[in-house]
Amino acid sequence: MKTNDLEERVIEFAVFIIGIIEDVKKNYTGNYYGNQLIRSSGSPALNYGEARSAESHKDFVHKMGICLKELRESHNCLRIIYRANLYTGNKEKIIKAMDENNQLISIFVASIKTSKSNNSKIVN
């Protein structure tokens, strides 16, 4: 996957989540998890942009780790919203969001692992 492709994908994920939030119940619990999901799903797009401009390999891995952490948080928020029946829209849409979230997690895990492996080859 090209760098620009991944950047577009995390941006599209954030935009997709914005659409999902529109159909989350407007009560205390829905607002709480909805607000948390907006923050955690938008963070990877912003932090990935930072990772692309990292000042060192260590900085790159750190920022990619932040993206991964936020994606995992987003996934848990989606699962809570789904299981607590806080989502009032088409269930297929939130299932699609969870699937895309899982795919992004896998991509970031692989990228971090590859980056660490490549760096250890350079150092050794």
ChimeraX commands (.cxc) that place a marker at each C-alpha (Angstrom):
marker #1 position 0.00,0.00,0.00 radius 0.5
marker #1 position 1.29,3.43,-0.90 radius 0.5
marker #1 position 1.77,6.07,1.77 radius 0.5
marker #1 position -0.82,8.36,0.21 radius 0.5
marker #1 position -3.30,5.46,-0.01 radius 0.5
marker #1 position -3.05,4.82,3.72 radius 0.5
marker #1 position -3.40,8.50,4.48 radius 0.5
marker #1 position -6.56,8.66,2.36 radius 0.5
marker #1 position -7.89,5.52,4.00 radius 0.5
marker #1 position -7.55,6.85,7.57 radius 0.5
marker #1 position -9.14,10.14,6.47 radius 0.5
marker #1 position -12.03,8.27,4.87 radius 0.5
marker #1 position -12.43,6.21,8.03 radius 0.5
marker #1 position -12.72,9.38,10.11 radius 0.5
marker #1 position -15.31,10.79,7.69 radius 0.5
marker #1 position -17.25,7.52,7.72 radius 0.5
marker #1 position -17.37,7.62,11.53 radius 0.5
marker #1 position -18.73,11.17,11.42 radius 0.5
marker #1 position -21.67,9.77,9.44 radius 0.5
marker #1 position -22.17,7.00,11.97 radius 0.5
marker #1 position -22.23,9.44,14.88 radius 0.5
marker #1 position -25.26,11.12,13.33 radius 0.5
marker #1 position -27.22,7.93,14.14 radius 0.5
marker #1 position -26.00,7.42,17.70 radius 0.5
marker #1 position -28.66,8.01,20.36 radius 0.5
marker #1 position -28.65,11.52,21.76 radius 0.5
marker #1 position -28.59,10.64,25.45 radius 0.5
marker #1 position -25.84,10.73,28.09 radius 0.5
marker #1 position -24.34,7.38,27.11 radius 0.5
marker #1 position -24.66,7.92,23.37 radius 0.5
marker #1 position -23.09,11.36,23.63 radius 0.5
marker #1 position -20.25,10.06,25.80 radius 0.5
marker #1 position -19.26,7.19,23.52 radius 0.5
marker #1 position -20.05,9.15,20.38 radius 0.5
marker #1 position -17.77,12.01,21.42 radius 0.5
marker #1 position -15.03,9.56,22.38 radius 0.5
marker #1 position -15.38,7.79,19.01 radius 0.5
marker #1 position -15.12,11.07,17.09 radius 0.5
marker #1 position -11.85,11.89,18.87 radius 0.5
marker #1 position -10.27,8.46,18.61 radius 0.5
marker #1 position -11.26,7.86,14.98 radius 0.5
marker #1 position -9.98,11.23,13.80 radius 0.5
marker #1 position -6.70,10.95,15.64 radius 0.5
marker #1 position -5.07,8.34,13.33 radius 0.5
marker #1 position -5.55,10.59,10.29 radius 0.5
marker #1 position -3.92,13.50,12.08 radius 0.5
marker #1 position -1.14,11.49,13.68 radius 0.5
marker #1 position -0.35,9.59,10.49 radius 0.5
marker #1 position 0.31,12.94,8.83 radius 0.5
marker #1 position 2.73,13.65,11.68 radius 0.5
marker #1 position 4.36,10.23,11.31 radius 0.5
marker #1 position 5.05,10.93,7.65 radius 0.5
marker #1 position 7.10,13.95,8.76 radius 0.5
marker #1 position 8.83,12.17,11.63 radius 0.5
marker #1 position 12.21,13.50,12.65 radius 0.5
marker #1 position 13.70,10.05,13.25 radius 0.5
marker #1 position 12.89,6.37,12.94 radius 0.5
marker #1 position 12.07,6.25,16.66 radius 0.5
marker #1 position 9.70,9.22,16.25 radius 0.5
marker #1 position 8.02,7.51,13.28 radius 0.5
marker #1 position 7.43,4.28,15.22 radius 0.5
marker #1 position 6.14,6.26,18.20 radius 0.5
marker #1 position 3.62,8.21,16.10 radius 0.5
marker #1 position 2.51,5.07,14.28 radius 0.5
marker #1 position 1.99,3.51,17.72 radius 0.5
marker #1 position -0.27,6.41,18.68 radius 0.5
marker #1 position -2.31,5.78,15.53 radius 0.5
marker #1 position -2.61,2.11,16.45 radius 0.5
marker #1 position -3.65,2.92,20.02 radius 0.5
marker #1 position -6.37,5.29,18.79 radius 0.5
marker #1 position -7.63,2.75,16.25 radius 0.5
marker #1 position -7.94,0.15,19.01 radius 0.5
marker #1 position -9.83,2.67,21.14 radius 0.5
marker #1 position -12.15,3.41,18.20 radius 0.5
marker #1 position -12.80,-0.30,17.75 radius 0.5
marker #1 position -13.80,-0.69,21.39 radius 0.5
marker #1 position -16.07,2.37,21.20 radius 0.5
marker #1 position -17.76,0.94,18.10 radius 0.5
marker #1 position -18.27,-2.39,19.85 radius 0.5
marker #1 position -19.77,-0.70,22.92 radius 0.5
marker #1 position -22.08,1.46,20.81 radius 0.5
marker #1 position -23.18,-1.60,18.83 radius 0.5
marker #1 position -23.68,-3.93,21.81 radius 0.5
marker #1 position -25.46,-1.32,23.93 radius 0.5
marker #1 position -27.86,-0.62,21.05 radius 0.5
marker #1 position -26.85,3.03,20.97 radius 0.5
marker #1 position -26.73,3.01,17.17 radius 0.5
marker #1 position -30.10,3.66,15.54 radius 0.5
marker #1 position -29.03,3.46,11.90 radius 0.5
marker #1 position -28.53,0.52,9.56 radius 0.5
marker #1 position -26.56,-2.11,11.50 radius 0.5
marker #1 position -24.61,-3.03,8.35 radius 0.5
marker #1 position -23.04,0.43,8.39 radius 0.5
marker #1 position -21.58,0.05,11.88 radius 0.5
marker #1 position -20.46,-3.51,11.06 radius 0.5
marker #1 position -18.68,-2.11,7.99 radius 0.5
marker #1 position -17.00,0.50,10.21 radius 0.5
marker #1 position -15.80,-2.19,12.63 radius 0.5
marker #1 position -14.44,-4.22,9.71 radius 0.5
marker #1 position -12.56,-1.24,8.24 radius 0.5
marker #1 position -11.27,-0.43,11.73 radius 0.5
marker #1 position -9.93,-3.99,12.07 radius 0.5
marker #1 position -8.26,-3.77,8.68 radius 0.5
marker #1 position -6.59,-0.49,9.62 radius 0.5
marker #1 position -5.38,-2.00,12.90 radius 0.5
marker #1 position -3.81,-4.87,10.94 radius 0.5
marker #1 position -2.12,-2.47,8.53 radius 0.5
marker #1 position -0.64,-0.38,11.34 radius 0.5
marker #1 position 0.53,-3.46,13.28 radius 0.5
marker #1 position 2.27,-4.77,10.14 radius 0.5
marker #1 position 3.76,-1.38,9.32 radius 0.5
marker #1 position 5.19,-0.92,12.81 radius 0.5
marker #1 position 6.56,-4.46,12.81 radius 0.5
marker #1 position 8.18,-3.96,9.38 radius 0.5
marker #1 position 9.63,-0.61,10.37 radius 0.5
marker #1 position 11.15,-2.03,13.55 radius 0.5
marker #1 position 12.54,-5.01,11.63 radius 0.5
marker #1 position 14.05,-2.82,8.91 radius 0.5
marker #1 position 15.65,-0.56,11.51 radius 0.5
marker #1 position 17.20,-3.46,13.41 radius 0.5
marker #1 position 18.78,-4.69,10.14 radius 0.5
marker #1 position 20.34,-1.25,9.63 radius 0.5
marker #1 position 21.65,-1.07,13.20 radius 0.5
marker #1 position 23.09,-4.62,13.23 radius 0.5
marker link #1:1,2 radius 0.2
marker link #1:2,3 radius 0.2
marker link #1:3,4 radius 0.2
marker link #1:4,5 radius 0.2
marker link #1:5,6 radius 0.2
marker link #1:6,7 radius 0.2
marker link #1:7,8 radius 0.2
marker link #1:8,9 radius 0.2
marker link #1:9,10 radius 0.2
marker link #1:10,11 radius 0.2
marker link #1:11,12 radius 0.2
marker link #1:12,13 radius 0.2
marker link #1:13,14 radius 0.2
marker link #1:14,15 radius 0.2
marker link #1:15,16 radius 0.2
marker link #1:16,17 radius 0.2
marker link #1:17,18 radius 0.2
marker link #1:18,19 radius 0.2
marker link #1:19,20 radius 0.2
marker link #1:20,21 radius 0.2
marker link #1:21,22 radius 0.2
marker link #1:22,23 radius 0.2
marker link #1:23,24 radius 0.2
marker link #1:24,25 radius 0.2
marker link #1:25,26 radius 0.2
marker link #1:26,27 radius 0.2
marker link #1:27,28 radius 0.2
marker link #1:28,29 radius 0.2
marker link #1:29,30 radius 0.2
marker link #1:30,31 radius 0.2
marker link #1:31,32 radius 0.2
marker link #1:32,33 radius 0.2
marker link #1:33,34 radius 0.2
marker link #1:34,35 radius 0.2
marker link #1:35,36 radius 0.2
marker link #1:36,37 radius 0.2
marker link #1:37,38 radius 0.2
marker link #1:38,39 radius 0.2
marker link #1:39,40 radius 0.2
marker link #1:40,41 radius 0.2
marker link #1:41,42 radius 0.2
marker link #1:42,43 radius 0.2
marker link #1:43,44 radius 0.2
marker link #1:44,45 radius 0.2
marker link #1:45,46 radius 0.2
marker link #1:46,47 radius 0.2
marker link #1:47,48 radius 0.2
marker link #1:48,49 radius 0.2
marker link #1:49,50 radius 0.2
marker link #1:50,51 radius 0.2
marker link #1:51,52 radius 0.2
marker link #1:52,53 radius 0.2
marker link #1:53,54 radius 0.2
marker link #1:54,55 radius 0.2
marker link #1:55,56 radius 0.2
marker link #1:56,57 radius 0.2
marker link #1:57,58 radius 0.2
marker link #1:58,59 radius 0.2
marker link #1:59,60 radius 0.2
marker link #1:60,61 radius 0.2
marker link #1:61,62 radius 0.2
marker link #1:62,63 radius 0.2
marker link #1:63,64 radius 0.2
marker link #1:64,65 radius 0.2
marker link #1:65,66 radius 0.2
marker link #1:66,67 radius 0.2
marker link #1:67,68 radius 0.2
marker link #1:68,69 radius 0.2
marker link #1:69,70 radius 0.2
marker link #1:70,71 radius 0.2
marker link #1:71,72 radius 0.2
marker link #1:72,73 radius 0.2
marker link #1:73,74 radius 0.2
marker link #1:74,75 radius 0.2
marker link #1:75,76 radius 0.2
marker link #1:76,77 radius 0.2
marker link #1:77,78 radius 0.2
marker link #1:78,79 radius 0.2
marker link #1:79,80 radius 0.2
marker link #1:80,81 radius 0.2
marker link #1:81,82 radius 0.2
marker link #1:82,83 radius 0.2
marker link #1:83,84 radius 0.2
marker link #1:84,85 radius 0.2
marker link #1:85,86 radius 0.2
marker link #1:86,87 radius 0.2
marker link #1:87,88 radius 0.2
marker link #1:88,89 radius 0.2
marker link #1:89,90 radius 0.2
marker link #1:90,91 radius 0.2
marker link #1:91,92 radius 0.2
marker link #1:92,93 radius 0.2
marker link #1:93,94 radius 0.2
marker link #1:94,95 radius 0.2
marker link #1:95,96 radius 0.2
marker link #1:96,97 radius 0.2
marker link #1:97,98 radius 0.2
marker link #1:98,99 radius 0.2
marker link #1:99,100 radius 0.2
marker link #1:100,101 radius 0.2
marker link #1:101,102 radius 0.2
marker link #1:102,103 radius 0.2
marker link #1:103,104 radius 0.2
marker link #1:104,105 radius 0.2
marker link #1:105,106 radius 0.2
marker link #1:106,107 radius 0.2
marker link #1:107,108 radius 0.2
marker link #1:108,109 radius 0.2
marker link #1:109,110 radius 0.2
marker link #1:110,111 radius 0.2
marker link #1:111,112 radius 0.2
marker link #1:112,113 radius 0.2
marker link #1:113,114 radius 0.2
marker link #1:114,115 radius 0.2
marker link #1:115,116 radius 0.2
marker link #1:116,117 radius 0.2
marker link #1:117,118 radius 0.2
marker link #1:118,119 radius 0.2
marker link #1:119,120 radius 0.2
marker link #1:120,121 radius 0.2
marker link #1:121,122 radius 0.2
marker link #1:122,123 radius 0.2
marker link #1:123,124 radius 0.2
view
